[in-house]
Amino acid sequence: MCLLPDERHFFQHDRLIFVCDKHTCLFLRPVKVYYNLSEFGQPSNPVVTIGTFDGVHLGHQKILKRLVTEANAVQGESVLLTFYPHPRMVLFPERKQLLLSTLEEKIDLLRQQGLDHLIIQPFTREFSMMTYEEFVREILVRQLGVKKLVIGYDHQFGRNREGSFENLRKMAPELGFDVDEISAKLIDDNVISSTKVREALEAGRVEDANALLGYRYAISGTVVKGKQLGRTIGFPTANVVVSDTFKLIPSNGVYAVEVLHNSKVHQGVMNIGVRPTVDGVTRTNEVHIMDFNSDIYGESLKVSFVQRIRDELKFDSLEALKSQIKKDEQMARSLLSK
């Protein structure tokens, strides 16, 4: 059975994970998480995949589905080896690499994929200097005991990205494991990538990003006190500060959103930008939670983006801004009711 992410609910009970829709609950094996290769003991018939898996988009999900299927076929265990920090942060520190998921978000997304083992290996310059042959022999074979390696169609690894499917296929028989390459067509005819998701979000096209991800893109943060100007015009907002500076925030604009607070979902309108009408200069993430009136300073919110409503604009007066916010709220209610 395949359930669309927005129709599913995940919950954990006595260390067991369940995914449920209105009619069915399916059991997912709880993934074991390791924060270093040294913590990992070799399981039975490990079937392995490797990658950064930023955002865990639909392409990633198809790879992981194949991984779990192949592991089940040989009565083995599925193993995902990923890295933190993102390799580009280490190799190109002068370029700020914005990410689709924080480490905590990525772990939560991967928990939903039915994996047996998740290894989060610290990525350092020293680690990056391993050749692909050293990586295969030392990491895949000696430390992980790989029996089968599942990789995406364009995956490359090792120093200078020298490791390719062809190189792996030549080494595999000698070292006693099989290689399964997933074609681009199997993943998606249009080829889903984390880069495409980032480009969509940076352009404010959250609907396109959500379609590539298979779920609604979200940011999480703590509510802090701002200038409280929203209260003066009848639309109080929560100023959400995202602590991870590498988390990608969609482009400036007004969005229809869903807000998760204390396990309850509310409808809302979020403005991302500098608030030009009141001569703001600092970029903020302010969400007006509709039909909600509680003091939530210092508390955590998760804001999921549903659809972009409009660009951020500068108005001639607060009254003009208030009039537009009323229209934004009506539009958001209409969009979210669907």
C-alpha positions as CSV (number, residue, x, y, z in Angstrom):
1,M,0.0,0.0,0.0
2,C,1.2,3.5,-0.8
3,L,0.0,6.4,1.2
4,L,0.6,10.0,0.2
5,P,2.7,11.8,2.8
6,D,0.1,14.5,3.5
7,E,-2.5,11.8,4.2
8,R,-0.3,9.9,6.7
9,H,0.3,10.2,10.4
10,F,3.3,8.8,12.0
11,F,3.5,7.9,15.7
12,Q,5.7,5.9,18.0
13,H,4.6,3.6,20.8
14,D,6.9,1.4,22.9
15,R,9.7,2.1,20.4
16,L,7.5,0.9,17.5
17,I,6.7,3.2,14.6
18,F,3.3,3.2,12.9
19,V,2.1,5.0,9.8
20,C,-1.6,5.4,9.6
21,D,-4.3,6.9,7.3
22,K,-8.0,7.0,7.9
23,H,-8.4,3.3,7.3
24,T,-5.1,1.5,7.8
25,C,-2.1,1.3,10.1
26,L,1.1,-0.1,8.9
27,F,4.1,-1.1,11.1
28,L,7.5,0.3,10.4
29,R,10.6,-1.2,12.0
30,P,12.3,1.3,14.3
31,V,15.6,2.5,12.7
32,K,18.7,2.3,14.7
33,V,20.7,5.5,14.5
34,Y,24.5,5.6,14.8
35,Y,26.6,8.8,14.8
36,N,29.8,7.2,13.8
37,L,30.9,4.2,11.7
38,S,32.8,3.0,14.8
39,E,29.4,2.5,16.6
40,F,28.1,0.1,14.0
41,G,28.3,-3.7,14.3
42,Q,27.9,-5.8,11.1
43,P,24.4,-7.1,10.8
44,S,23.1,-10.1,8.8
45,N,23.4,-9.6,5.0
46,P,23.6,-5.8,5.0
47,V,22.2,-4.1,1.9
48,V,23.7,-0.6,1.8
49,T,23.2,2.7,0.1
50,I,25.2,5.9,0.4
51,G,24.4,9.6,0.0
52,T,23.6,12.9,1.6
53,F,19.8,12.6,1.1
54,D,19.2,16.3,1.8
55,G,15.4,16.7,1.9
56,V,14.7,13.0,1.4
57,H,12.7,13.9,-1.8
58,L,10.7,11.5,-3.9
59,G,13.8,10.4,-5.8
60,H,15.5,9.5,-2.5
61,Q,12.4,7.7,-1.3
62,K,12.4,5.4,-4.4
63,I,16.0,4.5,-3.8
64,L,15.2,3.7,-0.2
65,K,12.2,1.7,-1.1
66,R,14.4,-0.4,-3.4
67,L,17.0,-0.7,-0.6
68,V,14.4,-2.1,1.8
69,T,12.9,-4.4,-0.8
70,E,16.4,-5.8,-1.7
71,A,17.2,-6.3,2.0
72,N,14.0,-8.2,2.6
73,A,14.6,-10.4,-0.5
74,V,17.8,-11.7,1.0
75,Q,16.6,-11.8,4.6
76,G,19.1,-9.0,5.3
77,E,19.1,-5.6,6.9
78,S,18.9,-2.2,5.1
79,V,21.7,0.2,5.9
80,L,21.9,3.9,4.9
81,L,25.3,5.7,5.3
82,T,25.0,9.4,5.2
83,F,27.2,12.3,6.3
84,Y,27.2,15.4,8.5
85,P,28.1,18.1,8.0
86,H,27.1,18.2,4.3
87,P,30.3,17.5,2.3
88,R,30.0,20.8,0.4
89,M,30.2,22.7,3.7
90,V,33.5,21.1,4.4
91,L,35.0,21.1,0.9
92,F,33.7,24.6,0.0
93,P,33.4,26.6,3.2
94,E,33.5,29.9,1.3
95,R,30.2,29.0,-0.3
96,K,27.2,29.0,2.1
97,Q,25.4,25.8,1.4
98,L,21.7,26.1,2.3
99,L,20.0,22.8,3.1
100,L,16.5,21.4,2.8
101,S,16.6,19.6,6.0
102,T,18.4,20.0,9.3
103,L,20.1,16.9,10.8
104,E,17.1,16.4,13.1
105,E,14.6,16.8,10.2
106,K,16.5,14.4,8.0
107,I,16.6,11.8,10.7
108,D,12.8,12.2,11.2
109,L,12.2,11.9,7.4
110,L,14.4,8.8,7.2
111,R,12.6,7.1,10.2
112,Q,9.6,7.0,7.9
113,Q,11.3,5.0,5.2
114,G,11.3,1.6,7.0
115,L,15.1,1.4,7.3
116,D,16.9,-0.9,9.7
117,H,20.1,1.1,10.2
118,L,21.0,4.8,9.7
119,I,24.7,5.7,10.1
120,I,25.5,9.5,10.3
121,Q,29.3,9.6,9.6
122,P,31.1,12.9,10.6
123,F,32.5,14.3,7.3
124,T,35.9,15.9,7.6
125,R,38.6,16.9,5.1
126,E,40.6,13.9,6.1
127,F,37.7,11.6,5.4
128,S,37.2,13.3,2.0
129,M,40.8,12.4,1.0
130,M,40.0,8.7,0.8
131,T,40.2,7.3,-2.8
132,Y,37.2,5.4,-4.0
133,E,39.1,2.1,-3.7
134,E,40.0,2.9,-0.1
135,F,36.4,3.8,0.6
136,V,35.1,0.5,-1.0
137,R,37.6,-1.7,0.8
138,E,37.7,0.0,4.2
139,I,34.2,1.4,4.6
140,L,31.9,-0.7,2.5
141,V,33.6,-4.1,2.9
142,R,35.6,-4.1,6.1
143,Q,33.4,-1.9,8.3
144,L,29.9,-2.4,6.8
145,G,30.3,-5.9,5.5
146,V,28.2,-5.0,2.4
147,K,26.5,-7.8,0.5
148,K,24.7,-5.6,-1.9
149,L,25.1,-1.9,-2.7
150,V,22.2,0.1,-4.0
151,I,23.1,3.4,-5.7
152,G,21.4,6.1,-7.7
153,Y,22.1,6.4,-11.4
154,D,24.5,9.4,-11.0
155,H,26.1,8.5,-7.7
156,Q,29.9,9.2,-7.4
157,F,32.1,9.0,-4.3
158,G,35.6,9.1,-3.1
159,R,38.3,11.7,-3.6
160,N,37.5,13.9,-6.6
161,R,34.3,11.8,-7.1
162,E,36.3,9.1,-8.9
163,G,34.0,6.3,-7.7
164,S,31.4,5.5,-10.3
165,F,29.0,2.6,-11.1
166,E,31.5,1.2,-13.7
167,N,34.4,1.2,-11.1
168,L,32.2,-0.4,-8.5
169,R,31.0,-3.1,-10.9
170,K,34.7,-4.0,-11.7
171,M,35.6,-4.2,-8.0
172,A,32.5,-5.9,-6.6
173,P,33.1,-9.5,-7.7
174,E,36.6,-9.5,-6.3
175,L,35.3,-8.2,-2.9
176,G,32.2,-10.4,-2.7
177,F,29.3,-8.0,-3.1
178,D,26.7,-7.1,-5.8
179,V,25.9,-3.6,-7.1
180,D,22.4,-2.5,-8.1
181,E,22.2,0.8,-10.0
182,I,18.8,2.6,-10.1
183,S,18.2,4.2,-13.4
184,A,17.1,7.9,-13.8
185,K,13.9,6.7,-15.5
186,L,13.0,4.5,-12.5
187,I,13.5,7.4,-10.1
188,D,11.5,9.9,-12.3
189,D,11.3,10.7,-16.0
190,N,12.1,14.4,-15.2
191,V,14.9,13.5,-12.7
192,I,14.2,14.8,-9.2
193,S,17.1,16.4,-7.4
194,S,17.7,18.4,-4.2
195,T,19.0,21.2,-6.4
196,K,15.7,21.4,-8.2
197,V,13.9,21.6,-4.9
198,R,16.2,24.4,-3.7
199,E,15.7,26.4,-6.9
200,A,11.9,26.1,-6.6
201,L,12.0,27.3,-2.9
202,E,14.4,30.2,-3.7
203,A,11.9,31.3,-6.4
204,G,9.0,31.0,-4.0
205,R,7.4,28.1,-5.9
206,V,6.6,26.0,-2.8
207,E,3.9,24.0,-4.7
208,D,6.6,22.8,-7.1
209,A,9.0,22.0,-4.3
210,N,6.3,20.1,-2.4
211,A,5.6,18.0,-5.6
212,L,9.3,17.1,-5.8
213,L,9.6,16.3,-2.1
214,G,6.4,14.3,-1.8
215,Y,5.5,16.3,1.3
216,R,5.1,19.9,2.4
217,Y,8.3,21.8,3.0
218,A,8.5,23.2,6.5
219,I,10.6,25.3,8.8
220,S,10.7,24.9,12.6
221,G,11.8,27.4,15.2
222,T,11.1,29.3,18.4
223,V,8.7,32.2,18.8
224,V,10.4,35.4,19.9
225,K,9.1,38.9,20.6
226,G,9.2,41.3,17.7
227,K,7.9,44.8,17.4
228,Q,4.3,43.5,17.9
229,L,3.1,45.8,15.1
230,G,0.7,43.1,13.9
231,R,-1.4,43.5,17.1
232,T,-1.9,47.1,16.4
233,I,-3.8,46.3,13.2
234,G,-5.6,43.3,14.5
235,F,-3.4,40.6,13.0
236,P,-1.0,39.4,15.7
237,T,2.0,37.4,14.4
238,A,4.4,34.9,15.8
239,N,8.0,35.8,14.9
240,V,9.6,32.4,14.2
241,V,13.4,32.2,14.5
242,V,15.0,29.2,12.9
243,S,18.2,28.3,14.9
244,D,19.9,26.4,12.1
245,T,21.4,29.1,9.9
246,F,22.0,26.6,7.0
247,K,18.2,25.8,6.7
248,L,16.8,27.2,3.5
249,I,14.0,29.7,3.9
250,P,11.7,30.2,0.9
251,S,11.9,33.5,-0.9
252,N,10.3,36.7,0.4
253,G,6.5,36.7,0.1
254,V,3.2,35.8,1.6
255,Y,2.2,32.1,2.0
256,A,-0.7,30.0,3.0
257,V,0.7,27.7,5.7
258,E,-0.2,25.1,8.3
259,V,1.2,25.6,11.7
260,L,1.9,22.7,14.1
261,H,1.8,23.7,17.8
262,N,1.6,21.2,20.7
263,S,0.6,18.4,18.3
264,K,-2.3,20.5,16.9
265,V,-2.5,21.9,13.4
266,H,-3.7,25.4,12.7
267,Q,-4.2,27.4,9.5
268,G,-2.1,30.5,9.0
269,V,-0.6,33.1,6.8
270,M,3.2,33.6,6.8
271,N,5.1,36.7,5.6
272,I,8.8,36.2,4.9
273,G,10.7,39.4,4.3
274,V,11.8,42.7,5.6
275,R,8.4,44.4,6.2
276,P,9.0,47.4,3.9
277,T,5.8,49.2,4.9
278,V,7.2,49.8,8.4
279,D,10.8,50.4,7.1
280,G,12.0,47.1,8.3
281,V,15.6,46.0,7.4
282,T,16.0,42.6,9.0
283,R,14.5,39.5,7.3
284,T,11.9,37.8,9.5
285,N,9.5,34.9,9.3
286,E,6.2,36.0,10.8
287,V,3.1,33.8,10.9
288,H,-0.4,34.9,11.7
289,I,-2.2,31.9,13.1
290,M,-5.9,32.2,12.3
291,D,-8.5,31.6,14.9
292,F,-5.8,31.4,17.6
293,N,-5.2,33.6,20.6
294,S,-2.6,32.3,23.0
295,D,0.7,33.6,24.4
296,I,3.3,31.3,22.8
297,Y,6.5,33.3,23.3
298,G,9.5,30.9,23.8
299,E,7.5,27.9,22.3
300,S,8.3,25.9,19.2
301,L,6.3,25.9,16.0
302,K,6.5,24.0,12.8
303,V,5.3,25.9,9.7
304,S,4.5,23.9,6.5
305,F,4.2,25.8,3.3
306,V,1.1,25.0,1.2
307,Q,1.0,27.8,-1.5
308,R,2.4,31.2,-2.3
309,I,-0.2,34.0,-2.2
310,R,1.8,37.0,-3.4
311,D,5.1,38.9,-3.3
312,E,6.0,41.1,-0.3
313,L,4.9,44.6,-1.1
314,K,5.3,48.1,0.4
315,F,2.0,49.8,1.1
316,D,1.3,53.6,1.5
317,S,-0.2,53.2,5.0
318,L,-0.9,50.7,7.8
319,E,-4.6,50.8,6.8
320,A,-3.7,49.7,3.2
321,L,-1.6,46.9,4.7
322,K,-4.4,45.9,7.0
323,S,-6.8,45.7,4.0
324,Q,-4.4,43.5,2.1
325,I,-3.8,41.2,5.0
326,K,-7.6,40.6,5.2
327,K,-7.5,39.6,1.6
328,D,-4.5,37.4,2.2
329,E,-6.3,35.7,5.1
330,Q,-9.4,35.1,2.9
331,M,-7.2,33.6,0.2
332,A,-5.4,31.4,2.7
333,R,-8.6,30.1,4.1
334,S,-9.8,29.2,0.6
335,L,-6.6,27.5,-0.3
336,L,-6.3,25.6,2.9
337,S,-9.9,24.4,2.8
338,K,-9.1,22.4,-0.3
